[in-house]
């Protein structure tokens, strides 16, 4: 019998910081439930005004309408004020890149109010910046897709000719993009390639063009936590079965798989880049070269981290909490084959396709759903209401646009 994970220190409260107002961020809910079920007081500092996760019975309090890192003085004031209201020095857990960068770069000041994971102040920005990350990997021989950085129309033409179509376009600094903007997309045609913005930095920094790695080898991810000495206290590898959007999207259905060679590569990569703390890596296996090519390095908790709850109840955020409170972290007891299904996005992605219902049932039977929990129904019901309201609003906008077009005839 596998022993359960050690008790968490209920005297160490947690503040989850998310600067993106996305109301459907299921990773926030996963962190609330994971810690709250173990008796930890969880506070969520959310950029959005109304969010389904606020309905969780495992959440001590939701603090909404927060400023982002583009308002550093206001964010500092809110963080300091929240720590004082909590009355203890809480653990600060960023849930998006912008928050992770802000917390690391301001760690010297934040440390008077918060417990912070071990981290070099400049490391999250180095790895979240896709241009800097790719350049660092190229210098170290770490496999990444072939990348071009066109600065004018002639270089764009040459890059498209070298890479072929379709190719991947991505903004270097996605945390700077307006909320809801896509940071990565497929360029399928010559016309789409010619329309790409080059010649100056866009809203997300310079534009990168990358060769599309063939999908036959599968999309993979690694989640890990590295302590102050660089030791991997928790590491797990997963495979995407469904992503949204295709080829460039996030995980909608994932499975915990045994890939020791991928885990070893991920640990070497993290060490080579001098990173500490929580990581979420996205990779694609290139069958022709026989290597896993790094696509993204996310310096924070991945939204699908709850896929990796092991046989004793250990997961990534519980590992972070144990280490931050000075408690021992037991070895991971893997549950290969466990799945996580983001049910609202899965239905959106597969609605109308043959076998969608059967596939949903099979995936749900071997793991967890991101939103539904019969012991904590509030977020699931709130998510459904929010989704219906959004769909109805979009339908109304389309109807009004159609009526206006007819009126102009």
N, C-alpha and C positions, 0 to 999 in steps of 0.2 A: 504494500500500500504506500502510495506517494504521500509524504507529509504535506500539510497545507503551508502556504506562504506565511512567514512570521507576521505577527500583528504589526500594523502600521502605528506610528506615533500619533495618536489623536491630539496631542498637544501642538502639532505642527499643522496649522491650517494652510490652505492652498488658494492662491488667486490665479485663475486662468485668464490670460490676457489675449484677446483677439481684436485686432484693429480693422479687420475686414468685416463689413456689415452683412455678409452672406447669411441669410436665415436658415439655410439648409446644411450647415456645417456639422455633419454627424460626428466628427471627431471631438467636438466640444462636448456633446452629449456622452460619448464614450468615456471621456475623462471624468465627467461629473459622476456618472454611475460607478465607475471603477473605484474612485476614491471615496465617494459618499457611502457606498455599501460597506466600506471598512471603517466607518465611523469618523472619517476626516471631514472637517468643516470646509466645504468648497464654496468659494465666491467666484462668480464669473463676471469679468470686466469686458463688456461687449460693446462694439461700435454701433450695432443695430439697436433700434428703439423697441421693437417687438420681435421676439425670437421664440420658436417652439421649445428650445432647450430650457427656457425659464420655467416651464411647467413641470420640470422633474422634481419629484419628491426628495431626491438625493442632493438637491442644491440648497445650500444654506441661504444664499441671496444672489440675485441677479442685479448687476449695476450696469445700466444701459446708457447708450448715447455718449460713449467715450470719444475723446479726440484721438487722432492718429499721431504717428511719429512726425508728421509734417507740422504738428503743433507741439513741439517738445516741452515748452514751458507749461502749457495746459495739461499735457499728459503727466508730467512730473508732479504737478500739484494734485491731480486726481489720485495718482498712485500713493503719494505720501499721505493724503487724507484718508484713503481706504485702509492703509496699514494702521493708522492711528485709531480708526473706528473699530477695526478688528481687535485691537488691543494686544496683539502678539506679532511677532516677526514672521509673516507667512512665507511659504515657498512660492516664488513667482514662476509660472509655467506659461511661456508664450506658445500660441497655437498657430501663428502664421509667420512668414519670413520677416515682415516689417517689424513685428513685435520682438522677434528673436534678435534682430539686428539692433534695435533700440535698447533692449535689455542688456546686451553684451557691451555695447559702446558706452553705456551709462552705468555700468555695473559698480564702479567705484562709489558713485553717489547713491545708487539704489540699495547698496548693501547695508546702509544704515537703517533701512526699513524692511528689507526682504532677504530671505535666504535665496541664493542664486546657484544654479548648477555650475560646475567648474567649466570655465570657457576663456579662451583668449579673446580680448575685446574686439579684435578685428576679424576673427575667424568666420562668424556667420555671414558677414558681408562678402568675404572672399569667396565662399562656396556658393552663396545664393546668386551672385552675379555670374550669369551663364558665360559671358565672354571671359571673365577672369578665371572661372573654373575650367573652361575648355583649354585655355592657354596653359594653365598650371598642369593639367593632365597631359597635354601634348609634350611639355618639357620633361615630364617624369615617365613618359612611355605608358601611361594609363590609357587603355582603349576607350576612345570616344568616337562618335561619327565624324567623318571628314567634314571640316567646317570652313566656310568662307565668310569674309567680312567686307562686303562690297561698300565702297564709299561714293561711287558714281555709276552712271548708266553703263559705261564700258565694262567696269568690273562686275556689274550685275550680269551682263550678258555672258561674260566669261565664266562666272560662277555657275550659272544655269547650264551652260554647255558642259562644264566639268562634272557637275553633280547629276545631271539628268532629271527628268520629271517622272513622278512627283518628287518633290523635295520638302523639307521641313523648314519653316521660317519661325523664328522666335525672338522676342525682345529679350535683351540681356538682363534687364532689371525689372522683373514682373511686379515686384512689390510697389513700384512707382506708378503703375497703371491705374486708371480709374476703376472703381469697383465694377465687377461684371465684365470687364474687358478680357478678351482671350490673349494669352501671352504666347501661345504656340499654335500653329495651324499648318495644314497641308497646302502646298501650292501645286495644283494639278495641271495647269495649262500654261502655254506661253503667254496668253493674255493676262493671266493672274500674276505671272512672274514680272511682266513689264509694268504692272501696276504697283509693285512693291515700293515702299518709301525708302529711298536710299539718298545719301548725300549729306544727311544731318541726323543727329540723334533724335529719335522719336520720344514719345512720352515714357517709354520704358527703356531708354538708353539706346545704344546702337543695335541694329538689326543683324542677326546671324542667320546664315543659310547652311543647312546641314544635309548630308546625304541621308536618305530614308533607308534605315537598316531593314532588310527583309523581315517580314513578320513571322516567317516559318519557325524561327527558333523560340518564339514566345516573348511576352513581356514579363519582367521580373522585378521584384523589389526586395530591399533589405531594410529592416528596422533594427536599430541598436542603441545601446546606451554605453558611453565610454566615460569612465571616471577620471578624476584629476590626474592619474598616472597613465592614462591612455589604455587601461584594461577594459575589454568588452565584458561588462557584467551581464548584459542581455543582448542576444543577437538571434535573428530569425529571418528566414527567406520565404518569400511567397511568390505565387504566380497569378497574374491577372487572367481571368477567364472572360470577363466582359469589361470593357472600358467605355467611357463616354467623354468626348467624342472618340470615334475609332482612331487608332494609331497615335493620337496625341493627347488622349484624355486620361482622366483619373480612374481609379479602380472602382468598379461597380460590383463586381463579384470576384473575390480572390480566395486562394487556397494556400494553406501552410504546407510547404513541401520541403523535402530533405535535399538540400543542394550544398554540401560541405565545401565544394570548390568555389561556389559563389560567396558563401560566408567568409571564407579565407580571403578571397579577393577584396571583398568589401572592407574587412578589417585592415588589410594592408593599405588600401586606398585612404581610409580615414586617417590612419597613422601618418601616411606620407604627406597629407595635407594639413597635419597639425591640428586636427579638430578634436574637441572634447564635448561631452554632453549627448543629447538626443539627436539621432539622425534618421532620415527617411530617404533612401536612395532608390532611384528608378533606373532600370537597365533593360537592354534588349539583347538577346543572344544572337550573334551574327554567325549563322551556320557556315558560311564560306570561310571566315577567318578563324572560327572555333573559339571566339572570345565573347564575353559579356561586355557590351559597350555602355558606358555610363551616359545617361541622358540628363538626369537632374540630381542635384544634391540639395535636399531640403533640411535646413538646420533647426529642426523642431519636430514635435510630435506629428506623425503622419495621421491623416484622418481615419485610415483603416487600421490603426494600431490594435484595436480590440480583437482583430483576427488572431493575434498572437497572445492569447491567454493560455498558459501552459497547464499541465495536469495538476499542479498544486495551487493554481489561482494567481500565479505571477504574470504580470504583463509589464509593458514598458513604463507606464506612468507610476505604477506601484514600485518598480525598481528604482526609478528616480527618487521617489519619496523615501524609500528605505535608505538609500545612500545619503540623501540630504539630511536625514535625521541621525546618521551615524550607526544605523543598524545593518547587520550582515545581509547580503543578498545571496540566496541559495542558487545553485546551478539551475539552468533552464531544463524543464522536463517536457520535451516537445509533444505536441498533439498533431502529428502529420495527418493531413486530410481534413483538418478543421477548416470551415469556410466562413466568410462574412459576406453578406448580401445587403447592399444598399437598396432597399426595396422600392422607394419612390423613383430613383434613377434607373433601376433595372427595368421597371415597367415602362418608363419613358423611352428607354433605349430599345426595348424588344416588343413593344405593343404592336400587335397585328402580325408578328412573325410566327411562322409555324413552329409549334412545340414550345412556345414561350412559357405557357402555364406549367407544363411538365418540367421544364428546366428550372423554373423558379422553385417548384416543389422539391426537386432533387437537391438543389443547392441549399435551400433553407433547412433541409432535414439533417445536414451534416455540420451545422454550426449555428451562428447567430445572425439575427437581423439587426441592422444599424439603428432602426427607430422603434420597432415594436418590442415591447416587453410587458407582459401581462401584469407584472408587479409595479410597473411605472408607465401607465398608459398616457399620462398627460402630454408628453412631448409628441408621441405618435399622433394623437388626435389633433393637437395644435398644428403639427406639420401638415396633416390632411386639410384642415381648414385653410391654412396659409396657401397651400397648393391650389385649392379650388378657387380661392379669391384671386390668385395671380392669373390662372387660366381664364376666369371670367373677365378680368380686367383687360387682358390681351384681346379676347374675342370682341369686347365692346369697342376697343380702339380700332380693330379691323373693320367692324361694322360701320363705325362712323366714317372711317376713311373711304369705304366703299360707297356710302351714301353721298359723301362729298364729291366723289368722282362722277357719280351719276348726275348730280345736280349741275355739274359744269358742262354737261353735254348739251 
